[in-house]
Amino acid sequence: MWIPLAAELTPANVADNVAAPALLPELPPALRFLLADVAYDDPALRAACARTGRTLVTPRRGPYPHADAGVEVRRVFHRLRSQAIENWNGQFKAIFECGDRVPTRGVVATRRYVLGAVLVYQLVLLHRRALGTDLRAGLKPCRRAA
């Protein structure tokens, strides 16, 4: 089960690698590797991660197959990140019924809706964990009851 540690919703014209450094202080100090997709492969973000004692791991740009020293490590991390984030995205969109459009208009209202949904998701999972119940079952009815 994956719980988002930090989140922000930005307009589509804000690049992921530009928004990401503001989230770094929200991450737990024990987090040493930050797994991201190729859109985050940016020297400034790598430097920001390094200043906080973290290593940014992203796929490398350029033709495959890559032959550098880190290719096997990145392959393992990328597989893990893909399984984690893609599964979480699918589950989150299904629970909050926002796979296509959200029921809001405008950046501020949409930010409230999506980030509020992330918060509710975190709280529900923490509550279910405290009760010792299955974290994956019954999340949508629980959200509807809230």
C-alpha positions as CSV (number, residue, x, y, z in Angstrom):
1,M,0.0,0.0,0.0
2,W,1.4,3.4,-1.0
3,I,0.6,6.6,0.8
4,P,1.5,9.9,-0.8
5,L,4.1,11.7,1.3
6,A,3.8,15.1,-0.4
7,A,1.5,16.4,-3.1
8,E,0.8,19.6,-5.1
9,L,-1.5,20.2,-8.0
10,T,-0.3,22.7,-10.5
11,P,-1.6,24.0,-13.8
12,A,-0.7,22.0,-16.9
13,N,1.8,24.6,-18.0
14,V,4.0,24.1,-14.9
15,A,6.7,21.5,-15.4
16,D,6.9,18.7,-12.9
17,N,10.6,19.3,-12.3
18,V,9.9,23.0,-11.5
19,A,7.3,22.2,-8.9
20,A,9.1,19.2,-7.3
21,P,11.8,21.1,-5.2
22,A,9.1,22.8,-3.1
23,L,7.9,19.3,-2.0
24,L,11.3,18.0,-0.8
25,P,11.1,19.5,2.7
26,E,7.8,17.6,3.2
27,L,9.5,14.2,2.7
28,P,10.8,12.2,5.7
29,P,14.5,12.5,6.3
30,A,14.9,8.7,6.1
31,L,13.9,8.8,2.4
32,R,17.2,8.5,0.5
33,F,16.1,7.7,-3.1
34,L,13.5,9.7,-4.9
35,L,12.1,7.7,-7.8
36,A,10.7,9.7,-10.7
37,D,9.9,9.5,-14.4
38,V,12.0,11.1,-17.1
39,A,10.2,14.5,-16.8
40,Y,12.0,15.0,-13.5
41,D,15.4,14.4,-14.9
42,D,16.8,17.9,-14.3
43,P,20.1,19.2,-13.0
44,A,18.5,21.7,-10.7
45,L,16.2,19.0,-9.1
46,R,19.2,16.6,-8.8
47,A,21.1,19.4,-7.0
48,A,18.1,20.1,-4.7
49,C,17.8,16.4,-3.9
50,A,21.6,16.2,-3.2
51,R,21.4,19.1,-0.8
52,T,18.8,17.1,1.3
53,G,20.8,13.9,1.2
54,R,18.7,12.2,-1.4
55,T,19.5,10.7,-4.8
56,L,17.1,11.4,-7.7
57,V,16.6,8.2,-9.8
58,T,15.0,8.7,-13.2
59,P,15.2,6.9,-16.5
60,R,18.0,8.3,-18.8
61,R,17.1,10.1,-22.0
62,G,18.5,8.8,-25.2
63,P,18.3,5.6,-27.3
64,Y,18.1,2.2,-25.7
65,P,19.8,0.1,-24.5
66,H,21.7,2.3,-22.1
67,A,25.1,1.0,-21.2
68,D,26.2,3.2,-18.3
69,A,27.1,1.9,-14.8
70,G,23.8,2.7,-13.2
71,V,21.5,1.1,-15.8
72,E,20.6,-2.0,-13.8
73,V,19.9,-0.1,-10.6
74,R,17.7,2.3,-12.5
75,R,15.9,-0.5,-14.1
76,V,15.0,-2.1,-10.7
77,F,14.0,1.3,-9.3
78,H,11.9,2.2,-12.4
79,R,10.0,-1.1,-12.2
80,L,9.3,-0.5,-8.5
81,R,8.2,3.2,-9.2
82,S,6.0,2.1,-12.1
83,Q,4.2,-0.5,-10.1
84,A,3.7,1.8,-7.1
85,I,2.6,5.0,-8.8
86,E,0.6,3.5,-11.7
87,N,-1.3,1.2,-9.3
88,W,-1.8,4.1,-6.9
89,N,-3.0,6.4,-9.7
90,G,-5.6,3.9,-10.8
91,Q,-6.9,3.2,-7.4
92,F,-7.0,6.9,-6.4
93,K,-8.9,7.8,-9.6
94,A,-11.4,4.9,-9.1
95,I,-12.1,5.8,-5.4
96,F,-12.5,9.5,-6.1
97,E,-14.1,9.1,-9.5
98,C,-11.8,11.5,-11.2
99,G,-10.4,9.4,-14.0
100,D,-11.7,11.7,-16.7
101,R,-12.8,15.0,-15.2
102,V,-13.1,16.4,-11.7
103,P,-16.3,18.1,-10.7
104,T,-14.7,21.5,-10.3
105,R,-13.6,24.4,-12.5
106,G,-10.6,26.6,-12.0
107,V,-7.1,26.0,-10.5
108,V,-8.0,26.9,-6.9
109,A,-11.2,24.8,-6.7
110,T,-9.5,21.8,-8.5
111,R,-6.5,22.1,-6.2
112,R,-8.8,21.9,-3.2
113,Y,-10.7,19.0,-4.6
114,V,-7.7,16.9,-5.6
115,L,-5.4,17.7,-2.6
116,G,-8.4,17.3,-0.3
117,A,-9.0,13.8,-1.8
118,V,-5.3,13.0,-1.2
119,L,-5.7,14.0,2.5
120,V,-8.9,11.9,2.9
121,Y,-7.1,9.0,1.2
122,Q,-4.2,9.3,3.7
123,L,-6.5,9.6,6.7
124,V,-8.7,6.6,5.7
125,L,-5.6,4.4,5.2
126,L,-4.1,5.4,8.5
127,H,-7.5,4.8,10.2
128,R,-7.8,1.4,8.6
129,R,-4.3,0.5,9.5
130,A,-4.9,1.4,13.1
131,L,-8.0,-0.8,13.1
132,G,-6.0,-3.7,11.5
133,T,-8.4,-3.9,8.6
134,D,-7.6,-4.6,4.9
135,L,-6.2,-1.4,3.4
136,R,-7.4,-2.2,-0.1
137,A,-10.9,-3.3,0.5
138,G,-13.9,-1.0,1.0
139,L,-12.1,2.3,0.3
140,K,-14.8,3.7,-2.0
141,P,-17.7,3.0,0.3
142,C,-15.7,4.6,3.2
143,R,-15.1,7.7,1.0
144,R,-18.8,7.9,0.2
145,A,-19.7,7.7,3.9
146,A,-17.3,10.6,4.7
